[in-house]
Amino acid sequence: MSIVLLFLLTFLISAIGSAPPGLINLMVMKRAIAAGRKAGVFAALGTIIPEFVYTYIAVYGYLTIAKDEAIGHHIQVVGAVVFFSMAAYYLFQKAEKPGLDIASSSKDNFISFQRGFFTASINLLVMPFWAFIALSLHTYGYEFTEQVELIAFASASALGALGMFLLYARLGHLIVYRMEKLVQYTNKFLALVFLVLGLYQLVRLA
């Protein structure tokens, strides 16, 4: 498999994997609704670095870490605490007024970028996903033998997800014209997502 084909295949897998409503894309849409489309774009841009780093780690590091039961246990405990904390944060956060056509400020854009970075950083589930993809490629005879291949793989993962998140930023901007009350329920839904993730971590610890 050529490196170009590897990049395109990974980009497609990442875009498809990021399409269903989830933690990050709902956050991006929420920022677009609350502070304008540009803020949603900056929230999407904030996800690039964590997506790249986690994909890079997943290919060569996740399986090794997973074999160590002590490390795996600590990771699950930390994950449960973070998810429950975020569930409480979004549950009690007041709904922001929809942004409509207002121009987001530099402060809004910076805050959105930070939220995108943070949300992507706590999305640890991306690592087992990409570890599974790497193992699937291995079963078909593909080996990562050079750093450039791993960098291309991680870059395609980040860019594929970014493309889908930008679509959600656009979607959020369009939805606000039809469903302004959506902003009242987005926080509650995000709180539910984090709560479910936290409970899932507790089940794994049991």
Contacts in CASP RR format, 6 or more apart in sequence:
PFRMAT RR
TARGET T0000
AUTHOR 0000-0000-0000
METHOD contacts of the structure
MODEL  1
MSIVLLFLLTFLISAIGSAPPGLINLMVMKRAIAAGRKAGVFAALGTIIP
EFVYTYIAVYGYLTIAKDEAIGHHIQVVGAVVFFSMAAYYLFQKAEKPGL
DIASSSKDNFISFQRGFFTASINLLVMPFWAFIALSLHTYGYEFTEQVEL
IAFASASALGALGMFLLYARLGHLIVYRMEKLVQYTNKFLALVFLVLGLY
QLVRLA
1 9 0 8 1.000
1 137 0 8 1.000
1 142 0 8 1.000
3 148 0 8 1.000
3 149 0 8 1.000
3 152 0 8 1.000
6 142 0 8 1.000
6 149 0 8 1.000
6 152 0 8 1.000
6 153 0 8 1.000
6 156 0 8 1.000
7 152 0 8 1.000
7 153 0 8 1.000
7 155 0 8 1.000
7 156 0 8 1.000
8 156 0 8 1.000
9 156 0 8 1.000
10 133 0 8 1.000
10 152 0 8 1.000
10 153 0 8 1.000
10 156 0 8 1.000
10 157 0 8 1.000
10 160 0 8 1.000
11 156 0 8 1.000
11 157 0 8 1.000
11 159 0 8 1.000
11 160 0 8 1.000
12 160 0 8 1.000
13 133 0 8 1.000
13 157 0 8 1.000
14 51 0 8 1.000
14 156 0 8 1.000
14 157 0 8 1.000
14 158 0 8 1.000
14 159 0 8 1.000
14 160 0 8 1.000
14 161 0 8 1.000
14 164 0 8 1.000
15 160 0 8 1.000
15 161 0 8 1.000
15 163 0 8 1.000
15 164 0 8 1.000
17 129 0 8 1.000
17 161 0 8 1.000
17 164 0 8 1.000
18 24 0 8 1.000
18 25 0 8 1.000
18 160 0 8 1.000
18 161 0 8 1.000
18 163 0 8 1.000
18 164 0 8 1.000
18 165 0 8 1.000
19 25 0 8 1.000
19 164 0 8 1.000
22 193 0 8 1.000
23 119 0 8 1.000
23 123 0 8 1.000
23 190 0 8 1.000
23 193 0 8 1.000
23 194 0 8 1.000
23 197 0 8 1.000
24 47 0 8 1.000
24 116 0 8 1.000
24 119 0 8 1.000
24 120 0 8 1.000
24 123 0 8 1.000
24 161 0 8 1.000
24 165 0 8 1.000
25 164 0 8 1.000
25 165 0 8 1.000
25 168 0 8 1.000
26 168 0 8 1.000
26 186 0 8 1.000
26 189 0 8 1.000
26 190 0 8 1.000
26 193 0 8 1.000
27 43 0 8 1.000
27 115 0 8 1.000
27 116 0 8 1.000
27 119 0 8 1.000
27 190 0 8 1.000
28 40 0 8 1.000
28 43 0 8 1.000
28 44 0 8 1.000
28 47 0 8 1.000
28 116 0 8 1.000
28 165 0 8 1.000
28 168 0 8 1.000
28 169 0 8 1.000
29 40 0 8 1.000
29 168 0 8 1.000
29 169 0 8 1.000
29 171 0 8 1.000
29 172 0 8 1.000
29 175 0 8 1.000
29 186 0 8 1.000
30 183 0 8 1.000
30 186 0 8 1.000
30 187 0 8 1.000
30 190 0 8 1.000
31 39 0 8 1.000
31 40 0 8 1.000
31 42 0 8 1.000
31 43 0 8 1.000
31 112 0 8 1.000
31 115 0 8 1.000
31 116 0 8 1.000
31 169 0 8 1.000
32 39 0 8 1.000
32 40 0 8 1.000
32 41 0 8 1.000
32 43 0 8 1.000
32 168 0 8 1.000
32 169 0 8 1.000
32 170 0 8 1.000
32 171 0 8 1.000
32 172 0 8 1.000
32 173 0 8 1.000
32 176 0 8 1.000
33 98 0 8 1.000
33 99 0 8 1.000
33 172 0 8 1.000
33 173 0 8 1.000
33 175 0 8 1.000
33 176 0 8 1.000
33 182 0 8 1.000
33 183 0 8 1.000
33 186 0 8 1.000
34 96 0 8 1.000
34 97 0 8 1.000
34 98 0 8 1.000
34 99 0 8 1.000
34 183 0 8 1.000
35 96 0 8 1.000
35 99 0 8 1.000
35 102 0 8 1.000
35 104 0 8 1.000
35 108 0 8 1.000
35 111 0 8 1.000
35 112 0 8 1.000
36 99 0 8 1.000
36 100 0 8 1.000
36 101 0 8 1.000
36 102 0 8 1.000
36 103 0 8 1.000
36 104 0 8 1.000
36 108 0 8 1.000
36 173 0 8 1.000
37 104 0 8 1.000
37 169 0 8 1.000
37 170 0 8 1.000
37 172 0 8 1.000
37 173 0 8 1.000
38 103 0 8 1.000
38 104 0 8 1.000
38 108 0 8 1.000
38 109 0 8 1.000
39 104 0 8 1.000
39 108 0 8 1.000
39 109 0 8 1.000
39 111 0 8 1.000
39 112 0 8 1.000
40 112 0 8 1.000
40 169 0 8 1.000
41 166 0 8 1.000
41 169 0 8 1.000
42 104 0 8 1.000
42 108 0 8 1.000
42 109 0 8 1.000
42 110 0 8 1.000
42 112 0 8 1.000
42 113 0 8 1.000
43 112 0 8 1.000
43 113 0 8 1.000
43 115 0 8 1.000
43 116 0 8 1.000
43 165 0 8 1.000
43 169 0 8 1.000
44 116 0 8 1.000
44 162 0 8 1.000
44 163 0 8 1.000
44 165 0 8 1.000
44 166 0 8 1.000
44 168 0 8 1.000
44 169 0 8 1.000
45 113 0 8 1.000
45 116 0 8 1.000
45 162 0 8 1.000
46 113 0 8 1.000
46 114 0 8 1.000
46 116 0 8 1.000
46 117 0 8 1.000
46 120 0 8 1.000
47 116 0 8 1.000
47 117 0 8 1.000
47 119 0 8 1.000
47 120 0 8 1.000
47 158 0 8 1.000
47 161 0 8 1.000
47 162 0 8 1.000
47 165 0 8 1.000
48 158 0 8 1.000
48 159 0 8 1.000
48 162 0 8 1.000
49 117 0 8 1.000
49 120 0 8 1.000
49 158 0 8 1.000
50 117 0 8 1.000
50 120 0 8 1.000
50 121 0 8 1.000
50 123 0 8 1.000
51 120 0 8 1.000
51 126 0 8 1.000
51 157 0 8 1.000
51 158 0 8 1.000
51 161 0 8 1.000
51 162 0 8 1.000
52 154 0 8 1.000
52 155 0 8 1.000
52 157 0 8 1.000
52 158 0 8 1.000
53 154 0 8 1.000
54 120 0 8 1.000
54 123 0 8 1.000
54 124 0 8 1.000
54 126 0 8 1.000
54 127 0 8 1.000
54 130 0 8 1.000
55 126 0 8 1.000
55 127 0 8 1.000
55 130 0 8 1.000
55 153 0 8 1.000
55 154 0 8 1.000
55 157 0 8 1.000
55 158 0 8 1.000
56 150 0 8 1.000
56 151 0 8 1.000
56 154 0 8 1.000
57 127 0 8 1.000
58 126 0 8 1.000
58 127 0 8 1.000
58 128 0 8 1.000
58 129 0 8 1.000
58 130 0 8 1.000
58 131 0 8 1.000
58 134 0 8 1.000
59 130 0 8 1.000
59 131 0 8 1.000
59 134 0 8 1.000
59 144 0 8 1.000
59 150 0 8 1.000
59 153 0 8 1.000
59 154 0 8 1.000
60 144 0 8 1.000
60 150 0 8 1.000
61 131 0 8 1.000
62 127 0 8 1.000
62 128 0 8 1.000
62 130 0 8 1.000
62 131 0 8 1.000
63 131 0 8 1.000
63 135 0 8 1.000
65 71 0 8 1.000
65 72 0 8 1.000
65 75 0 8 1.000
66 72 0 8 1.000
66 128 0 8 1.000
66 131 0 8 1.000
73 205 0 8 1.000
75 124 0 8 1.000
76 201 0 8 1.000
76 204 0 8 1.000
76 205 0 8 1.000
77 201 0 8 1.000
77 205 0 8 1.000
79 122 0 8 1.000
79 124 0 8 1.000
79 198 0 8 1.000
79 201 0 8 1.000
80 198 0 8 1.000
80 201 0 8 1.000
80 202 0 8 1.000
80 205 0 8 1.000
82 122 0 8 1.000
83 122 0 8 1.000
83 194 0 8 1.000
83 195 0 8 1.000
83 197 0 8 1.000
83 198 0 8 1.000
83 201 0 8 1.000
84 194 0 8 1.000
84 195 0 8 1.000
84 198 0 8 1.000
86 122 0 8 1.000
86 190 0 8 1.000
86 191 0 8 1.000
86 194 0 8 1.000
87 191 0 8 1.000
87 192 0 8 1.000
87 193 0 8 1.000
87 194 0 8 1.000
87 195 0 8 1.000
87 198 0 8 1.000
88 191 0 8 1.000
89 191 0 8 1.000
90 187 0 8 1.000
90 188 0 8 1.000
90 190 0 8 1.000
90 191 0 8 1.000
90 194 0 8 1.000
91 187 0 8 1.000
91 188 0 8 1.000
91 191 0 8 1.000
93 187 0 8 1.000
95 183 0 8 1.000
95 184 0 8 1.000
95 186 0 8 1.000
95 187 0 8 1.000
96 183 0 8 1.000
97 183 0 8 1.000
98 176 0 8 1.000
98 180 0 8 1.000
98 183 0 8 1.000
99 176 0 8 1.000
100 176 0 8 1.000
100 177 0 8 1.000
104 112 0 8 1.000
120 126 0 8 1.000
125 197 0 8 1.000
130 157 0 8 1.000
134 144 0 8 1.000
134 153 0 8 1.000
144 150 0 8 1.000
144 153 0 8 1.000
175 182 0 8 1.000
176 182 0 8 1.000
176 183 0 8 1.000
END
